[in-house]
């Protein structure tokens, strides 16, 4: 299979390859992903029962979300272009006894071969790491069956998000390695909704993901200023 590489950032891939061995350390560099994963799963499962659903997890990394969806009964495929992270995911699923089909490919490449295949597509904390989020969203829609569900999460682009997600999370609180995010790649909710609408995806819900530095807990609240999630349904054409 020839992999289309035009919508990838090699610097981003190298960054996550270098962190690959730390994916499953709940107190390490990916601690925030471990901490928010129950919230993400509950949010997805609230709108779509995962059991026996064919699911694609885009930008799966080391498999934290993919494994959790498989444990809910989902038939999960996880894709990423960070090969070292995928290798970690494959090793960990042997230990966890989960069943996920991990593939080294882009969403654009998969969309060219598996159009209309999936009941659910998840693309969480990923579109702020690619040159063209719009192309990713279009491919997600193409991969979905009519009436299928798409879930996206990313970071808003505004001064507050810069202070919280970069200065706060990376430099002050050390929740993430410095350089994890680039402000210019953040995505406004209006942009995400616009691209999705043009790709035949209807917005059904949006919510913010809030971190309290005092309690060190995360919660879902109706505030999209920084981190946020969006749920879409693919239109059913007559």
FIMI-420536 format. One record per residue (C-alpha): residue number from 1; x, y, z; residue in three letters. Coordinates in nm, 2 decimals, m for minus. Each point is the difference from the previous one (the first is absolute). Example, Ala and Ser with C-alpha at 12.3 -4.5 7.8 and 13.67 -1.06 7.14 Angstrom:
2
+-------+--------+--------+--------+------+
| lumba |     xx |     yy |     zz | tiza |
+-------+--------+--------+--------+------+
|     1 |   1.23 |  m0.45 |   0.78 |  ALA |
|     2 |   0.14 |   0.34 |  m0.07 |  SER |
+-------+--------+--------+--------+------+
# end
This chain:
238
+-------+--------+--------+--------+------+
| lumba |     xx |     yy |     zz | tiza |
+-------+--------+--------+--------+------+
|     1 |   0.00 |   0.00 |   0.00 |  UNK |
|     2 |   0.14 |   0.34 |  m0.10 |  UNK |
|     3 |  m0.04 |   0.25 |   0.28 |  UNK |
|     4 |  m0.10 |   0.35 |  m0.09 |  UNK |
|     5 |   0.24 |   0.23 |   0.20 |  UNK |
|     6 |  m0.10 |   0.35 |  m0.11 |  UNK |
|     7 |  m0.20 |   0.08 |   0.32 |  UNK |
|     8 |   0.25 |  m0.11 |   0.26 |  UNK |
|     9 |   0.26 |   0.20 |   0.20 |  UNK |
|    10 |   0.32 |  m0.20 |   0.03 |  UNK |
|    11 |   0.11 |   0.21 |   0.30 |  UNK |
|    12 |  m0.32 |  m0.10 |   0.18 |  UNK |
|    13 |   0.04 |  m0.36 |  m0.08 |  UNK |
|    14 |   0.36 |   0.00 |   0.12 |  UNK |
|    15 |  m0.11 |   0.17 |   0.32 |  UNK |
|    16 |  m0.24 |  m0.27 |   0.08 |  UNK |
|    17 |   0.23 |  m0.28 |  m0.11 |  UNK |
|    18 |   0.26 |   0.13 |   0.25 |  UNK |
|    19 |  m0.26 |  m0.02 |   0.28 |  UNK |
|    20 |  m0.13 |  m0.34 |  m0.10 |  UNK |
|    21 |   0.14 |  m0.20 |   0.30 |  UNK |
|    22 |  m0.19 |   0.23 |   0.24 |  UNK |
|    23 |  m0.35 |  m0.05 |  m0.14 |  UNK |
|    24 |  m0.12 |  m0.24 |   0.27 |  UNK |
|    25 |   0.17 |   0.16 |   0.31 |  UNK |
|    26 |  m0.31 |   0.15 |   0.18 |  UNK |
|    27 |   0.23 |   0.24 |   0.18 |  UNK |
|    28 |   0.22 |   0.09 |  m0.30 |  UNK |
|    29 |  m0.02 |   0.24 |  m0.30 |  UNK |
|    30 |  m0.34 |  m0.13 |  m0.10 |  UNK |
|    31 |  m0.16 |   0.02 |   0.34 |  UNK |
|    32 |  m0.26 |   0.25 |  m0.12 |  UNK |
|    33 |  m0.12 |  m0.25 |  m0.26 |  UNK |
|    34 |  m0.04 |  m0.27 |   0.26 |  UNK |
|    35 |  m0.18 |   0.25 |   0.23 |  UNK |
|    36 |  m0.25 |   0.12 |  m0.27 |  UNK |
|    37 |  m0.05 |  m0.34 |  m0.16 |  UNK |
|    38 |  m0.30 |  m0.10 |   0.22 |  UNK |
|    39 |  m0.16 |   0.33 |  m0.08 |  UNK |
|    40 |   0.05 |  m0.04 |  m0.37 |  UNK |
|    41 |  m0.14 |  m0.36 |   0.01 |  UNK |
|    42 |  m0.30 |   0.11 |   0.20 |  UNK |
|    43 |  m0.07 |   0.29 |  m0.24 |  UNK |
|    44 |   0.02 |  m0.23 |  m0.31 |  UNK |
|    45 |  m0.20 |  m0.28 |   0.16 |  UNK |
|    46 |  m0.27 |   0.25 |   0.11 |  UNK |
|    47 |  m0.08 |   0.07 |  m0.36 |  UNK |
|    48 |   0.09 |  m0.33 |  m0.16 |  UNK |
|    49 |   0.01 |  m0.35 |   0.16 |  UNK |
|    50 |   0.34 |  m0.13 |  m0.10 |  UNK |
|    51 |  m0.09 |  m0.37 |   0.02 |  UNK |
|    52 |   0.04 |  m0.19 |  m0.33 |  UNK |
|    53 |   0.05 |   0.33 |  m0.18 |  UNK |
|    54 |   0.27 |   0.03 |  m0.27 |  UNK |
|    55 |   0.22 |   0.28 |   0.13 |  UNK |
|    56 |   0.30 |   0.18 |  m0.15 |  UNK |
|    57 |   0.23 |   0.18 |   0.24 |  UNK |
|    58 |   0.21 |   0.26 |  m0.19 |  UNK |
|    59 |   0.33 |   0.10 |   0.15 |  UNK |
|    60 |  m0.02 |  m0.28 |   0.25 |  UNK |
|    61 |   0.36 |   0.03 |   0.12 |  UNK |
|    62 |   0.07 |  m0.27 |   0.26 |  UNK |
|    63 |  m0.36 |  m0.11 |   0.01 |  UNK |
|    64 |  m0.14 |   0.15 |   0.32 |  UNK |
|    65 |  m0.33 |   0.09 |  m0.15 |  UNK |
|    66 |  m0.01 |  m0.30 |  m0.25 |  UNK |
|    67 |   0.04 |  m0.25 |   0.28 |  UNK |
|    68 |  m0.27 |   0.17 |   0.21 |  UNK |
|    69 |  m0.25 |  m0.02 |  m0.29 |  UNK |
|    70 |   0.09 |  m0.36 |  m0.06 |  UNK |
|    71 |  m0.07 |  m0.08 |   0.36 |  UNK |
|    72 |  m0.35 |   0.15 |  m0.05 |  UNK |
|    73 |  m0.06 |  m0.26 |  m0.28 |  UNK |
|    74 |   0.10 |   0.21 |  m0.30 |  UNK |
|    75 |   0.16 |  m0.15 |  m0.31 |  UNK |
|    76 |   0.29 |   0.24 |  m0.01 |  UNK |
|    77 |   0.26 |   0.10 |  m0.26 |  UNK |
|    78 |   0.27 |   0.25 |   0.12 |  UNK |
|    79 |   0.21 |   0.19 |  m0.25 |  UNK |
|    80 |   0.30 |   0.22 |   0.04 |  UNK |
|    81 |   0.32 |   0.11 |  m0.18 |  UNK |
|    82 |   0.22 |  m0.02 |   0.30 |  UNK |
|    83 |   0.13 |  m0.36 |  m0.04 |  UNK |
|    84 |   0.17 |  m0.02 |   0.34 |  UNK |
|    85 |  m0.32 |   0.09 |   0.17 |  UNK |
|    86 |  m0.19 |  m0.26 |  m0.20 |  UNK |
|    87 |   0.26 |  m0.26 |   0.10 |  UNK |
|    88 |  m0.06 |   0.09 |   0.37 |  UNK |
|    89 |  m0.37 |  m0.03 |  m0.06 |  UNK |
|    90 |   0.03 |  m0.35 |  m0.15 |  UNK |
|    91 |   0.22 |  m0.12 |   0.29 |  UNK |
|    92 |  m0.24 |   0.14 |   0.26 |  UNK |
|    93 |  m0.31 |  m0.16 |  m0.14 |  UNK |
|    94 |   0.17 |  m0.34 |   0.05 |  UNK |
|    95 |   0.04 |   0.09 |   0.37 |  UNK |
|    96 |  m0.36 |   0.14 |   0.03 |  UNK |
|    97 |  m0.15 |  m0.28 |  m0.22 |  UNK |
|    98 |  m0.19 |   0.25 |  m0.21 |  UNK |
|    99 |  m0.07 |  m0.03 |  m0.37 |  UNK |
|   100 |   0.09 |   0.30 |  m0.21 |  UNK |
|   101 |   0.11 |   0.00 |  m0.36 |  UNK |
|   102 |   0.29 |   0.25 |  m0.02 |  UNK |
|   103 |   0.11 |   0.14 |  m0.33 |  UNK |
|   104 |   0.28 |   0.23 |  m0.12 |  UNK |
|   105 |  m0.19 |   0.23 |  m0.24 |  UNK |
|   106 |  m0.17 |   0.34 |  m0.04 |  UNK |
|   107 |  m0.37 |   0.06 |   0.02 |  UNK |
|   108 |   0.01 |   0.14 |  m0.36 |  UNK |
|   109 |   0.16 |  m0.33 |  m0.12 |  UNK |
|   110 |  m0.26 |  m0.21 |   0.19 |  UNK |
|   111 |  m0.29 |   0.21 |  m0.14 |  UNK |
|   112 |   0.11 |  m0.08 |  m0.35 |  UNK |
|   113 |  m0.04 |  m0.37 |   0.07 |  UNK |
|   114 |  m0.27 |  m0.04 |   0.27 |  UNK |
|   115 |  m0.27 |   0.26 |  m0.08 |  UNK |
|   116 |  m0.32 |  m0.05 |   0.20 |  UNK |
|   117 |   0.15 |  m0.27 |   0.22 |  UNK |
|   118 |  m0.03 |   0.13 |   0.36 |  UNK |
|   119 |  m0.28 |   0.06 |   0.25 |  UNK |
|   120 |   0.21 |   0.23 |   0.21 |  UNK |
|   121 |   0.31 |   0.21 |  m0.07 |  UNK |
|   122 |   0.20 |   0.15 |   0.29 |  UNK |
|   123 |   0.27 |   0.27 |  m0.06 |  UNK |
|   124 |   0.10 |   0.13 |   0.34 |  UNK |
|   125 |   0.30 |   0.23 |   0.06 |  UNK |
|   126 |   0.12 |  m0.05 |  m0.35 |  UNK |
|   127 |  m0.12 |   0.27 |  m0.25 |  UNK |
|   128 |   0.22 |   0.26 |   0.18 |  UNK |
|   129 |   0.30 |  m0.20 |  m0.11 |  UNK |
|   130 |  m0.06 |  m0.01 |  m0.38 |  UNK |
|   131 |   0.05 |   0.26 |  m0.28 |  UNK |
|   132 |  m0.36 |  m0.02 |  m0.12 |  UNK |
|   133 |  m0.27 |  m0.09 |   0.26 |  UNK |
|   134 |  m0.26 |   0.06 |  m0.27 |  UNK |
|   135 |   0.13 |  m0.30 |  m0.21 |  UNK |
|   136 |  m0.01 |  m0.22 |   0.31 |  UNK |
|   137 |  m0.36 |   0.09 |   0.07 |  UNK |
|   138 |  m0.10 |  m0.07 |  m0.36 |  UNK |
|   139 |   0.16 |  m0.34 |   0.01 |  UNK |
|   140 |  m0.17 |  m0.08 |   0.33 |  UNK |
|   141 |  m0.33 |   0.07 |  m0.16 |  UNK |
|   142 |   0.08 |  m0.21 |  m0.30 |  UNK |
|   143 |   0.09 |  m0.29 |   0.22 |  UNK |
|   144 |  m0.33 |   0.01 |   0.19 |  UNK |
|   145 |  m0.31 |  m0.19 |  m0.09 |  UNK |
|   146 |  m0.31 |   0.23 |  m0.06 |  UNK |
|   147 |  m0.13 |   0.09 |   0.35 |  UNK |
|   148 |   0.34 |  m0.08 |   0.15 |  UNK |
|   149 |   0.15 |   0.19 |   0.30 |  UNK |
|   150 |   0.32 |   0.21 |   0.00 |  UNK |
|   151 |   0.17 |   0.13 |   0.31 |  UNK |
|   152 |   0.27 |   0.26 |   0.00 |  UNK |
|   153 |   0.19 |   0.17 |   0.27 |  UNK |
|   154 |   0.26 |   0.27 |  m0.03 |  UNK |
|   155 |   0.11 |   0.34 |   0.15 |  UNK |
|   156 |  m0.16 |   0.34 |  m0.07 |  UNK |
|   157 |   0.22 |   0.28 |  m0.15 |  UNK |
|   158 |  m0.02 |   0.31 |   0.22 |  UNK |
|   159 |   0.22 |   0.17 |   0.26 |  UNK |
|   160 |  m0.16 |  m0.19 |   0.29 |  UNK |
|   161 |   0.08 |  m0.33 |  m0.18 |  UNK |
|   162 |   0.36 |   0.11 |  m0.05 |  UNK |
|   163 |   0.03 |   0.08 |   0.37 |  UNK |
|   164 |  m0.17 |  m0.32 |   0.13 |  UNK |
|   165 |   0.11 |  m0.26 |  m0.26 |  UNK |
|   166 |   0.36 |   0.12 |  m0.07 |  UNK |
|   167 |   0.12 |   0.23 |   0.28 |  UNK |
|   168 |  m0.19 |  m0.18 |   0.27 |  UNK |
|   169 |  m0.01 |  m0.36 |  m0.10 |  UNK |
|   170 |   0.35 |  m0.03 |  m0.15 |  UNK |
|   171 |   0.21 |   0.27 |   0.17 |  UNK |
|   172 |  m0.15 |   0.05 |   0.34 |  UNK |
|   173 |  m0.19 |  m0.31 |   0.11 |  UNK |
|   174 |   0.22 |  m0.23 |  m0.21 |  UNK |
|   175 |  m0.31 |  m0.21 |  m0.09 |  UNK |
|   176 |   0.14 |  m0.05 |  m0.35 |  UNK |
|   177 |   0.36 |   0.01 |  m0.16 |  UNK |
|   178 |   0.09 |   0.35 |  m0.11 |  UNK |
|   179 |  m0.06 |   0.03 |  m0.38 |  UNK |
|   180 |  m0.29 |  m0.25 |   0.00 |  UNK |
|   181 |  m0.23 |   0.27 |  m0.16 |  UNK |
|   182 |   0.04 |   0.29 |  m0.24 |  UNK |
|   183 |  m0.24 |   0.29 |   0.04 |  UNK |
|   184 |  m0.04 |   0.06 |  m0.37 |  UNK |
|   185 |  m0.14 |  m0.35 |  m0.05 |  UNK |
|   186 |  m0.28 |   0.04 |   0.26 |  UNK |
|   187 |  m0.35 |  m0.02 |  m0.15 |  UNK |
|   188 |  m0.29 |   0.22 |   0.08 |  UNK |
|   189 |  m0.34 |  m0.18 |   0.06 |  UNK |
|   190 |  m0.15 |   0.21 |  m0.28 |  UNK |
|   191 |   0.27 |  m0.13 |  m0.24 |  UNK |
|   192 |  m0.05 |  m0.36 |   0.10 |  UNK |
|   193 |  m0.38 |   0.03 |  m0.03 |  UNK |
|   194 |   0.03 |   0.17 |  m0.34 |  UNK |
|   195 |   0.23 |  m0.26 |  m0.15 |  UNK |
|   196 |  m0.21 |  m0.28 |   0.14 |  UNK |
|   197 |  m0.33 |   0.15 |  m0.14 |  UNK |
|   198 |   0.16 |   0.03 |  m0.34 |  UNK |
|   199 |   0.09 |  m0.37 |   0.03 |  UNK |
|   200 |  m0.36 |  m0.11 |   0.07 |  UNK |
|   201 |   0.04 |  m0.02 |   0.38 |  UNK |
|   202 |  m0.26 |   0.16 |   0.22 |  UNK |
|   203 |   0.10 |   0.13 |   0.34 |  UNK |
|   204 |  m0.20 |  m0.17 |   0.28 |  UNK |
|   205 |   0.19 |   0.11 |   0.31 |  UNK |
|   206 |   0.31 |   0.18 |   0.12 |  UNK |
|   207 |   0.15 |   0.02 |   0.35 |  UNK |
|   208 |   0.32 |   0.13 |   0.16 |  UNK |
|   209 |   0.26 |  m0.20 |   0.18 |  UNK |
|   210 |   0.11 |   0.19 |   0.31 |  UNK |
|   211 |   0.30 |  m0.05 |   0.22 |  UNK |
|   212 |   0.00 |   0.12 |   0.36 |  UNK |
|   213 |   0.36 |   0.06 |   0.11 |  UNK |
|   214 |  m0.10 |   0.00 |   0.37 |  UNK |
|   215 |  m0.19 |  m0.33 |   0.01 |  UNK |
|   216 |   0.20 |  m0.14 |  m0.29 |  UNK |
|   217 |  m0.32 |  m0.14 |  m0.15 |  UNK |
|   218 |  m0.15 |   0.03 |  m0.34 |  UNK |
|   219 |  m0.37 |   0.06 |  m0.08 |  UNK |
|   220 |  m0.23 |   0.05 |  m0.29 |  UNK |
|   221 |  m0.17 |   0.34 |   0.00 |  UNK |
|   222 |  m0.17 |   0.23 |  m0.25 |  UNK |
|   223 |   0.30 |   0.22 |  m0.06 |  UNK |
|   224 |   0.19 |  m0.04 |  m0.32 |  UNK |
|   225 |   0.27 |   0.26 |   0.07 |  UNK |
|   226 |   0.29 |  m0.24 |   0.01 |  UNK |
|   227 |  m0.04 |  m0.38 |  m0.04 |  UNK |
|   228 |  m0.33 |  m0.12 |  m0.15 |  UNK |
|   229 |  m0.17 |  m0.30 |  m0.16 |  UNK |
|   230 |  m0.26 |  m0.01 |  m0.27 |  UNK |
|   231 |  m0.25 |  m0.27 |  m0.11 |  UNK |
|   232 |  m0.12 |  m0.02 |  m0.36 |  UNK |
|   233 |  m0.23 |  m0.22 |  m0.20 |  UNK |
|   234 |   0.04 |  m0.07 |  m0.37 |  UNK |
|   235 |  m0.29 |   0.10 |  m0.21 |  UNK |
|   236 |  m0.22 |  m0.27 |  m0.15 |  UNK |
|   237 |  m0.06 |   0.09 |  m0.36 |  UNK |
|   238 |  m0.31 |  m0.11 |  m0.18 |  UNK |
+-------+--------+--------+--------+------+
# end
